[in-house]
Amino acid sequence: MKFRLLVLALVLVVSANPLVRIGFASGPPSSDPYSSSAMATKNYHGVTLDVLTLEKPVLGEPTELHARQFEKLTGAKVNVTHVAFDKFYQEVLLGLKQDKYDVVFYGSMWIADVLPYLEPIPSKMLNSDQYRDVLPHYKSIASWGKVPYQVPVDGDRHYLQYRKDLLENAEYRAAFKKQTGRELAVPKTWPELQEVARFFHGRKLGDGRVISGIAEVTVSDALLGNQFIKRAAPYAKHPNVKGGFYFDLKTMEPLINTPGFVKALEDFVAAQDLYPPGGKTFSFPQVIQSFGRGDAVFSDSWDDPFIQAMGKGNPLRNKVAAAISPGSRQVWNRKTGKWDNFPAVNYAPYIVYGWTSAVPRATPHKDAAFDFLGFFGNRENHASDLLVGRFGINPFRHSDLNKNFWVQRAGWNDEVAASYIQTLDRMNKSKNRVLDLRIHRGQEYVYLLSVGVYRALTGRESPQSALDNVAERWRQLTRNIGVEKQREAYRHLVHFEDNQ
């Protein structure tokens, strides 16, 4: 009877997720303590897990999917609460303070605020193959100091996504060379990107469609701040200047209105006529849809627009490629107060916060909660989730950088897969990366930045004035939180940036 129940459970989990049927996991399933077969041996009848996650589809949809699978395998009841992004941060904090949830999904940059409520990851998970497979950077994100609290489920970063078919088209290459005297190539700097985008913007393609230059987040929510940080990184992240990118660690004086950031915002303002129709108020889901259906030559963003374009049945499939985000040949040196000219382009990849998860220390169901999170990200589920662009689950493991997975399982051609893997690997190995503002109430700082950026993009203020106002609001917020308290949190981030 027990064997029959096990077989039935496995049939149910595979049926619930068709992508699992063609799994790419390596090694025997029995060696994985979080595999479907391992979960089918658990008896969590009578256990109810209350899970907090984001609204569907990003993060919320895979949470719901794997919750239903976990119920069928283990007998547990899993209640999933979905919250919109603009209320998500508040609900995470409130839920933890009020002991409302047994499992929480949230943005990894919020760790300084949620830390007092979290249970450290148990040794069973730390010693599992799937945790040992996590890339070093994402293990660091999972930890505060030397203690890991956050269970990785996603790995985010920004990178350039472009229409490979257009940049390699002989007709366009000849026209660009005639117009500019230069070869049409993947842009290395932001001015180069905007020049290429301007060349294509408004051009009618062979299929009769009119192409735009670039699709990126422009609406005034917190993600606009992330979009701007990525643009500012190569101008403001000097590889030889330590001690803080967002603040000067010694003084906690904001650096957000220094010349490198101002220059980036001037660039951003100059791009406002390069967007698809409606692109001046694009949310991230709209960016995914726009680039994914071929409205623009470029996007520089999270993985999702690229994965959308590479989806099965999409006419753009294997016509796009990836590259590292543009850099700069001039970098502001805040120590000398001067611009430094670089013989080679200064790249500063932005490892933007990924979704993460944790178990509150107040839950009476720690074993079941960690088993659920282990199951959520097990090899079979993770491999399937990577292939669904709207899920928002992106590579964070060594095995995710296996080109064969993307060629054989995802059906990408070799050249596109190589561009993707090489881009991610280059970012992982960079010694000049920019990370998230992982400090107390960091989300508020980023939102204040978004408001300032939006005011500049819409012409309400000059870039310098807008960022001066952001800097002053950051000073006020830091004083309200406590300068020393904030400095201690920021020290973790600076150590991470300066000692990669």
C-alpha positions in Angstrom: 0.0 0.0 0.0 2.8 2.4 0.9 4.5 1.7 -2.5 1.2 2.4 -4.3 0.8 5.7 -2.5 4.4 6.7 -3.4 3.8 5.9 -7.1 0.5 7.9 -7.0 2.2 10.9 -5.4 4.9 10.9 -8.0 2.4 10.7 -10.8 0.5 13.6 -9.3 3.5 15.9 -9.0 4.7 15.2 -12.5 1.2 15.7 -13.9 0.9 19.1 -12.0 4.0 20.3 -13.8 4.5 19.0 -17.3 7.9 20.5 -17.6 9.2 18.1 -14.9 8.6 15.2 -17.3 11.7 16.0 -19.2 13.9 16.7 -16.2 17.6 17.7 -16.6 18.6 16.9 -13.0 21.8 14.9 -12.6 22.4 12.2 -10.1 20.0 9.7 -8.5 16.8 11.3 -7.1 17.2 9.3 -3.9 20.4 11.2 -3.1 18.4 14.5 -2.9 16.6 15.0 0.4 14.2 17.5 -1.3 13.3 15.5 -4.4 9.7 14.5 -5.1 10.5 11.0 -4.1 12.0 12.1 -0.8 9.0 14.3 0.0 6.7 11.5 -0.8 8.1 9.6 2.3 7.1 12.5 4.6 4.0 12.5 6.7 2.8 16.1 7.3 -0.9 15.3 7.7 -2.3 17.7 10.2 0.4 20.4 9.5 -0.7 23.7 8.0 1.9 26.0 6.4 0.9 29.6 5.9 3.1 31.0 3.1 3.5 34.6 2.0 4.5 35.4 -1.6 4.2 37.9 -4.3 1.2 38.3 -6.6 1.1 36.1 -9.7 2.8 35.5 -12.0 6.3 36.5 -10.9 7.3 34.4 -7.9 3.6 34.0 -6.9 2.8 31.4 -9.7 5.7 29.0 -8.9 4.9 29.3 -5.2 1.3 28.2 -5.9 2.4 25.4 -8.2 4.9 23.9 -5.8 2.6 24.4 -2.8 -0.1 22.2 -4.5 2.6 19.6 -5.4 3.9 19.6 -1.8 0.4 19.0 -0.4 -0.1 16.0 -2.6 3.2 14.5 -1.7 3.3 15.1 2.0 -0.3 15.5 3.2 0.4 19.0 4.5 -2.1 21.8 3.9 -0.4 24.9 2.4 -2.2 28.2 2.4 -0.6 30.7 0.1 -1.2 34.5 0.5 -0.4 36.6 -2.6 0.4 40.3 -2.1 1.0 43.0 -4.7 4.5 44.4 -5.0 3.7 47.9 -3.7 2.4 46.3 -0.4 4.8 43.4 -0.3 7.6 44.8 1.9 5.1 46.1 4.5 3.3 42.7 4.6 6.6 40.8 5.0 7.5 42.9 8.1 4.0 42.9 9.5 3.6 39.2 9.0 6.9 38.4 10.7 6.2 40.7 13.6 2.8 39.1 14.1 3.9 35.5 13.6 1.4 35.2 10.7 3.5 33.0 8.4 5.5 29.7 8.5 7.3 30.5 5.2 8.0 33.9 3.6 9.3 34.8 0.2 10.6 38.3 -0.3 13.4 40.5 -1.8 16.8 39.5 -0.6 17.9 43.1 -0.1 15.5 43.3 2.9 17.6 41.1 5.0 18.7 43.8 7.5 15.0 44.4 8.4 13.8 40.8 8.6 16.9 39.3 10.2 15.6 39.4 13.8 12.7 37.1 12.9 14.5 34.4 10.9 15.6 30.9 11.7 19.1 30.0 10.4 19.3 27.5 7.7 19.6 24.0 9.2 22.7 21.8 8.5 20.5 19.3 6.5 19.9 22.0 3.9 23.4 23.4 4.0 24.9 20.0 3.4 22.6 19.1 0.5 23.8 18.9 -3.0 21.4 21.7 -4.1 22.7 24.2 -1.6 26.4 23.3 -2.3 25.6 24.0 -5.9 24.7 27.6 -5.2 27.2 30.2 -6.6 29.4 31.9 -4.0 27.7 35.3 -4.6 24.3 34.0 -3.8 25.5 32.1 -0.8 26.8 35.5 0.5 23.4 37.1 -0.2 21.8 34.3 1.9 23.9 35.2 4.9 24.4 38.0 7.4 27.9 37.9 8.6 28.8 34.2 8.6 25.3 32.8 9.3 23.0 31.8 6.4 19.4 32.7 6.9 17.9 33.1 3.4 17.1 30.0 1.3 18.1 30.9 -2.3 15.3 30.4 -4.9 16.4 33.0 -7.5 19.4 34.8 -8.8 19.0 38.2 -10.3 21.2 40.6 -12.2 20.9 43.1 -15.0 22.4 42.6 -18.4 22.1 43.7 -22.0 19.5 41.9 -24.2 19.5 42.7 -27.8 18.1 41.8 -31.2 21.0 39.8 -32.6 19.3 39.4 -36.0 19.2 43.2 -36.5 22.7 44.0 -35.4 24.1 41.3 -37.7 21.9 42.2 -40.7 24.1 43.2 -43.7 21.8 45.9 -44.9 21.7 47.7 -41.5 25.4 47.2 -41.0 26.2 49.0 -44.3 23.7 51.8 -43.5 25.2 52.3 -40.0 28.7 52.4 -41.4 27.7 54.9 -44.0 26.0 57.1 -41.5 28.5 57.0 -38.7 31.8 55.7 -40.1 31.8 52.9 -37.5 30.9 49.2 -37.5 27.5 48.2 -36.2 28.3 46.1 -33.1 27.1 45.3 -29.6 27.5 48.6 -27.7 30.2 48.7 -25.0 29.1 52.0 -23.4 25.8 53.8 -22.7 26.4 56.5 -25.3 27.2 53.8 -27.9 24.0 52.0 -27.0 21.9 55.1 -27.4 23.6 55.8 -30.7 22.7 52.4 -32.1 19.2 52.6 -30.5 18.7 56.0 -32.3 19.8 54.5 -35.6 17.1 51.9 -35.4 14.4 53.8 -33.7 11.4 54.4 -36.0 12.8 52.2 -38.7 10.4 50.0 -40.7 11.7 46.4 -40.8 11.3 43.9 -43.6 8.1 42.5 -42.0 6.5 46.0 -42.0 6.9 46.5 -38.3 8.3 49.7 -36.9 11.1 49.1 -34.3 12.0 51.2 -31.3 15.3 51.7 -29.7 15.1 50.4 -26.1 12.5 49.1 -23.6 13.3 49.7 -19.9 11.5 50.4 -16.6 10.4 54.1 -16.5 7.3 54.1 -14.3 7.9 55.6 -10.8 8.0 52.5 -8.6 10.9 51.1 -6.7 12.2 49.2 -9.7 12.9 52.5 -11.5 15.6 53.1 -8.8 17.1 49.7 -9.7 17.1 50.6 -13.4 18.9 53.8 -12.6 21.5 52.2 -10.3 22.5 49.9 -13.2 23.0 52.9 -15.5 25.0 54.7 -12.9 27.3 51.9 -11.9 30.0 52.2 -14.6 30.2 56.0 -14.1 30.3 55.9 -10.3 31.8 52.5 -9.3 35.6 53.1 -9.6 37.5 49.8 -9.4 40.3 51.4 -7.3 38.1 53.4 -4.9 36.9 51.5 -1.8 34.7 52.3 1.1 31.2 52.6 -0.4 29.3 53.1 -3.6 26.0 54.5 -2.2 27.5 56.2 0.8 30.9 57.0 2.1 31.2 54.4 4.9 33.3 56.6 7.1 30.9 59.6 7.1 27.6 57.9 5.8 27.3 60.9 3.5 25.2 59.9 0.4 27.1 59.7 -2.9 24.0 59.6 -5.0 24.3 63.2 -6.2 28.0 63.0 -7.1 29.0 63.5 -10.8 29.0 59.8 -11.8 25.4 59.5 -10.8 24.4 62.8 -12.3 26.0 61.8 -15.6 24.1 58.6 -15.7 20.8 60.4 -15.1 21.6 62.8 -17.9 22.0 59.8 -20.2 18.7 58.4 -18.9 16.9 61.6 -19.7 18.5 61.7 -23.2 17.0 58.2 -23.9 13.3 59.3 -23.4 12.6 59.5 -27.1 13.9 56.0 -27.9 11.0 54.0 -26.3 8.2 52.1 -27.9 4.7 53.7 -27.7 3.8 54.1 -24.0 7.4 53.4 -23.1 7.8 56.5 -20.9 5.6 54.8 -18.3 6.7 51.2 -18.6 6.4 48.9 -15.6 8.6 45.8 -15.5 5.9 43.5 -16.8 5.4 45.8 -19.7 9.1 45.7 -20.4 8.9 41.9 -20.5 6.0 42.0 -22.9 7.5 44.7 -25.1 10.9 43.3 -25.7 9.5 39.8 -25.7 7.3 40.6 -28.7 10.0 42.4 -30.6 9.1 46.1 -30.0 12.7 47.3 -29.3 16.3 46.5 -30.3 17.5 46.6 -26.7 16.5 46.0 -23.2 18.9 46.0 -20.2 17.1 44.4 -17.3 16.4 41.3 -15.3 16.4 38.0 -17.2 12.7 37.9 -17.8 12.4 39.9 -21.1 15.2 37.7 -22.6 13.6 34.5 -21.4 10.2 35.7 -22.8 11.8 36.4 -26.2 13.4 32.9 -26.2 10.1 31.2 -25.3 8.9 28.3 -27.5 6.7 29.6 -30.3 8.0 33.1 -30.1 9.1 34.4 -33.5 12.1 36.0 -31.8 13.4 32.7 -30.5 17.1 32.4 -31.2 17.1 35.9 -32.7 18.2 37.6 -29.5 21.4 37.5 -27.5 22.9 38.6 -24.2 25.9 40.7 -23.3 27.2 42.5 -20.2 25.6 45.9 -19.4 27.3 48.8 -21.1 30.2 50.4 -19.2 32.0 53.7 -19.4 35.5 55.0 -20.4 35.2 57.8 -17.9 34.7 57.1 -14.2 34.2 59.5 -11.3 36.9 59.3 -8.7 35.4 60.6 -5.5 38.8 60.4 -3.7 40.4 62.9 -6.1 37.2 64.7 -7.1 38.1 64.2 -10.8 37.0 62.0 -13.8 39.5 59.3 -14.6 39.9 58.2 -18.2 40.2 54.5 -18.7 42.1 52.9 -21.6 39.6 50.1 -21.6 35.9 50.3 -20.8 35.0 50.2 -17.1 32.3 47.6 -16.5 30.4 47.5 -13.2 27.8 44.7 -13.4 24.7 45.2 -11.3 23.7 42.1 -9.2 20.2 43.4 -8.4 18.4 41.7 -5.6 16.8 38.4 -6.3 13.8 36.8 -4.7 14.6 34.8 -1.6 12.9 32.9 1.1 13.1 32.1 4.8 11.5 30.4 7.7 10.5 32.5 10.7 11.9 31.3 14.0 8.5 31.6 15.6 6.9 28.9 13.4 6.1 25.6 15.2 6.6 23.8 11.9 10.3 24.4 11.1 11.0 21.0 9.6 8.0 21.1 7.3 8.7 24.7 6.3 12.3 24.0 5.4 11.3 20.9 3.5 8.8 23.0 1.5 11.5 25.5 0.6 14.0 22.7 -0.3 11.3 21.1 -2.4 10.5 24.4 -4.1 14.0 24.7 -5.3 14.9 21.1 -5.9 16.7 20.1 -9.1 13.6 19.1 -11.0 11.4 22.1 -10.0 14.2 24.6 -10.4 15.1 23.3 -13.9 11.5 23.6 -15.0 11.0 27.0 -13.4 14.0 28.5 -15.2 12.2 27.9 -18.5 9.1 29.9 -17.7 9.8 33.6 -18.2 6.8 34.9 -16.2 7.9 32.9 -13.1 10.8 35.3 -12.4 13.1 32.4 -11.3 16.6 33.0 -12.7 20.0 31.2 -12.5 21.8 31.1 -9.2 23.6 27.7 -9.2 26.7 26.4 -10.9 24.6 23.9 -12.8 22.5 26.7 -14.2 25.6 27.8 -16.2 25.7 24.6 -18.1 25.3 25.5 -21.7 24.0 22.1 -22.5 21.0 22.6 -20.3 19.9 25.7 -22.3 20.6 23.9 -25.7 19.1 20.5 -24.9 16.4 21.3 -22.4 15.4 24.8 -23.4 16.0 24.3 -27.2 18.2 27.4 -27.6 20.7 27.4 -30.4 24.3 27.1 -29.4 25.3 30.7 -30.2 22.5 32.2 -28.1 23.1 29.9 -25.2 26.8 30.7 -25.3 26.1 34.4 -25.2 23.8 34.0 -22.2 26.2 31.7 -20.2 29.3 33.8 -20.9 27.5 36.9 -19.8 26.3 35.5 -16.5 29.7 33.9 -15.9 31.5 37.2 -16.6 29.3 39.0 -14.1 29.9 36.3 -11.5 33.6 36.7 -11.9 33.7 40.5 -12.0 35.7 42.3 -9.2 33.9 45.6 -9.7 30.3 44.7 -9.2 27.5 46.8 -7.7 25.2 45.2 -5.2 21.9 46.1 -3.6 21.4 48.6 -0.8 21.2 45.9 1.9 20.6 48.2 4.8 17.8 49.0 7.2 14.7 50.1 5.3 16.7 49.9 2.1 13.5 49.7 0.0 12.6 53.2 1.2 16.0 54.5 0.0 15.4 53.0 -3.4 11.9 54.3 -3.6 13.1 57.8 -2.8 15.7 57.4 -5.5 12.9 56.3 -7.9 10.9 59.5 -7.2 13.9 61.7 -7.9 14.8 59.9 -11.1 11.2 60.1 -12.3 11.1 63.8 -11.7 14.2 64.2 -13.8 12.9 61.9 -16.6 9.7 63.9 -16.7 11.4 67.3 -16.8 10.2 68.5 -13.4 13.8 68.9 -12.2 17.3 68.8 -13.6 19.3 65.7 -13.0 21.6 67.5 -10.5 18.7 69.1 -8.6 16.7 65.8 -8.5 19.6 63.9 -7.1 20.5 66.6 -4.6 17.0 66.3 -3.2 17.4 62.5 -3.1 20.6 62.9 -1.2 19.0 65.2 1.4 16.1 62.7 1.9 18.6 59.9 2.3 20.4 61.9 5.0 17.1 62.5 6.9 16.2 58.8 6.7 19.6 57.8 7.9 19.4 60.2 10.9 15.9 58.8 11.7 17.1 55.2 11.6 20.4 56.0 13.4 23.7 56.7 11.7 25.7 54.1 13.7 23.0 51.5 13.3 22.9 52.1 9.5 26.7 52.2 9.3 27.0 48.8 10.9 24.5 47.4 8.4 26.2 49.1 5.5 29.5 47.7 6.6 28.4 44.3 5.5 27.6 45.5 2.0 30.9 47.5 1.6 32.9 44.5 2.8 31.1 42.4 0.2 31.8 45.0 -2.6 35.5 45.6 -1.6 36.6 42.0 -1.1 35.1 40.0 -3.9 
